[in-house]
Structures are given as structure tokens and as C-alpha cells.
């Protein structure tokens, strides 16, 4: 009888710790890289220039990650269209690149909100942004 009580007490103490661990793991963000990198032309005043952007999306859950993967072609298209509209002025400084990052995030969230009813992506990061 003592063993059963001890076992129940031990299991009762273990379950809250396991539940906290599961909740903590669910809160860890997932970084989903758009692979291959986005590569294309930008600029319209005579000479075309090139960009290469390694983009990662911060997502809150594995279920959201699956939905983002499903819509990746649409997300990539939106980002390629955004990058192709840029100029030297909109890519020439750190502040300009940050403004571009913010606009890219807004557009990705808008696409996902339209398709899924919620933005799903918490942030967009440039792992690498090369302009030439």
C-alpha cells in the first residue's frame, strides 16, 4: 500500500514538470529558411543590378510551419516582386534595408492572412543580402 501511495505521489510531482517542459518547447520559435536564396534583378534606370537574399521566417509552431511551407511559392513570388521594385536608394543604407525587411514582413503576413486567416509569421530576417 505504501508503494502505491509513493508511486502516485511521485507521478503527481512529475506531471507538472513534464507539462511545463512541453509548454516551454511549444513556445520556442521555428526559423524556416526559404531555400534556395532569392536571386533576381532590380533597378530600372538603364543598367540592371542584381540581388541575392537569404531569407528566414520566424514561425511560432510546427502546425504554422506546415502552412507556411504549403504557401512558400506564393511567399517567394511576393518577395521576388518586392525586391524587383527596389532601387539603389531603397537598398543603399542600413536604414533602407531595415525598411525593406519591414515591408517584406508586412507583405508575407498579408499573403498568409489572406490565405490562412492569420499572419502565421512573427518576423522576417535577412540572413544575407547582397546587391551588385
C-alpha positions as CSV (number, residue, x, y, z in Angstrom):
1,X,0.0,0.0,0.0
2,X,2.9,2.4,0.9
3,X,4.4,1.7,-2.5
4,X,1.3,2.6,-4.4
5,X,0.9,5.9,-2.4
6,X,4.6,6.7,-3.0
7,X,4.2,5.9,-6.7
8,X,1.1,8.1,-7.1
9,X,2.9,10.9,-5.2
10,X,6.0,10.7,-7.4
11,X,3.9,10.6,-10.6
12,X,1.8,13.6,-9.4
13,X,5.0,15.6,-8.9
14,X,6.4,14.6,-12.3
15,X,3.4,15.5,-14.5
16,X,3.5,19.3,-13.8
17,X,7.2,19.4,-14.6
18,X,6.6,17.5,-17.9
19,X,3.7,19.8,-18.7
20,X,5.9,22.9,-18.2
21,X,8.6,21.4,-20.4
22,X,6.1,20.7,-23.2
23,X,4.7,24.3,-22.9
24,X,8.2,25.8,-23.0
25,X,9.1,23.7,-26.1
26,X,5.9,24.9,-27.8
27,X,6.9,28.5,-27.3
28,X,10.3,28.2,-29.0
29,X,10.3,29.8,-32.4
30,X,11.0,27.9,-35.5
31,X,13.2,29.6,-38.2
32,X,12.2,28.5,-41.6
33,X,14.7,29.3,-44.4
34,X,13.5,30.0,-47.9
35,X,15.8,27.8,-49.9
36,X,17.2,28.4,-52.4
37,X,18.0,32.1,-51.9
38,X,16.0,34.7,-53.8
39,X,18.0,35.9,-56.7
40,X,17.0,38.5,-59.3
41,X,17.3,41.9,-61.0
42,X,16.3,45.3,-59.6
43,X,16.5,48.9,-60.8
44,X,15.1,50.4,-63.8
45,X,17.3,53.4,-64.8
46,X,19.4,51.9,-67.6
47,X,21.6,49.2,-66.1
48,X,20.0,46.3,-64.3
49,X,21.5,45.3,-61.0
50,X,21.3,42.0,-59.1
51,X,20.3,41.0,-55.6
52,X,20.6,37.8,-53.6
53,X,18.7,37.4,-50.4
54,X,18.8,34.6,-47.9
55,X,15.6,34.9,-46.0
56,X,14.3,33.2,-42.9
57,X,10.9,33.4,-41.4
58,X,10.2,33.1,-37.6
59,X,7.2,30.9,-37.0
60,X,5.5,30.1,-33.7
61,X,4.5,26.4,-34.1
62,X,5.1,23.3,-36.2
63,X,1.5,23.5,-37.5
64,X,2.1,27.0,-38.7
65,X,5.3,25.9,-40.3
66,X,3.4,23.3,-42.3
67,X,1.0,26.0,-43.5
68,X,3.9,28.4,-44.4
69,X,5.6,25.5,-46.4
70,X,2.4,25.0,-48.3
71,X,2.3,28.6,-49.3
72,X,6.0,29.0,-49.9
73,X,5.6,29.5,-53.7
74,X,3.2,32.4,-53.1
75,X,5.5,33.9,-50.4
76,X,8.5,33.6,-52.7
77,X,6.6,35.3,-55.6
78,X,5.6,38.2,-53.3
79,X,9.2,38.7,-52.2
80,X,10.6,38.5,-55.7
81,X,8.1,41.1,-56.9
82,X,9.0,43.4,-53.9
83,X,12.8,43.1,-54.5
84,X,12.5,43.7,-58.2
85,X,10.8,47.0,-57.5
86,X,13.8,48.3,-55.4
87,X,16.4,50.9,-56.4
88,X,19.8,51.9,-55.2
89,X,18.2,54.4,-52.8
90,X,16.0,51.7,-51.2
91,X,18.9,49.3,-50.8
92,X,21.8,51.6,-50.2
93,X,21.9,52.0,-46.4
94,X,21.3,50.0,-43.3
95,X,18.1,52.0,-42.6
96,X,16.8,51.4,-46.1
97,X,17.5,47.6,-45.8
98,X,15.6,47.6,-42.5
99,X,12.7,49.4,-44.1
100,X,12.8,46.8,-46.9
101,X,12.8,44.0,-44.3
102,X,9.8,45.5,-42.5
103,X,7.9,45.8,-45.8
104,X,8.8,42.3,-46.8
105,X,7.4,41.1,-43.4
106,X,4.2,43.1,-43.9
107,X,3.7,41.6,-47.4
108,X,4.4,38.0,-46.2
109,X,1.9,38.4,-43.3
110,X,-0.7,40.0,-45.7
111,X,-0.4,37.0,-48.1
112,X,-0.7,34.5,-45.2
113,X,-3.6,36.4,-43.6
114,X,-5.4,36.3,-47.0
115,X,-4.8,32.6,-47.5
116,X,-5.0,31.3,-43.9
117,X,-6.9,34.0,-42.0
118,X,-3.9,34.8,-39.8
119,X,-0.3,36.0,-40.4
120,X,1.5,32.9,-39.0
121,X,4.9,34.6,-39.4
122,X,6.2,36.7,-36.5
123,X,9.3,38.1,-38.2
124,X,11.4,38.0,-41.3
125,X,15.1,38.0,-41.2
126,X,17.8,38.6,-43.9
127,X,20.5,36.1,-43.2
128,X,22.4,37.5,-46.1
129,X,21.5,40.4,-48.5
130,X,23.9,41.0,-51.4
131,X,23.3,43.7,-54.0
132,X,25.5,44.2,-57.1
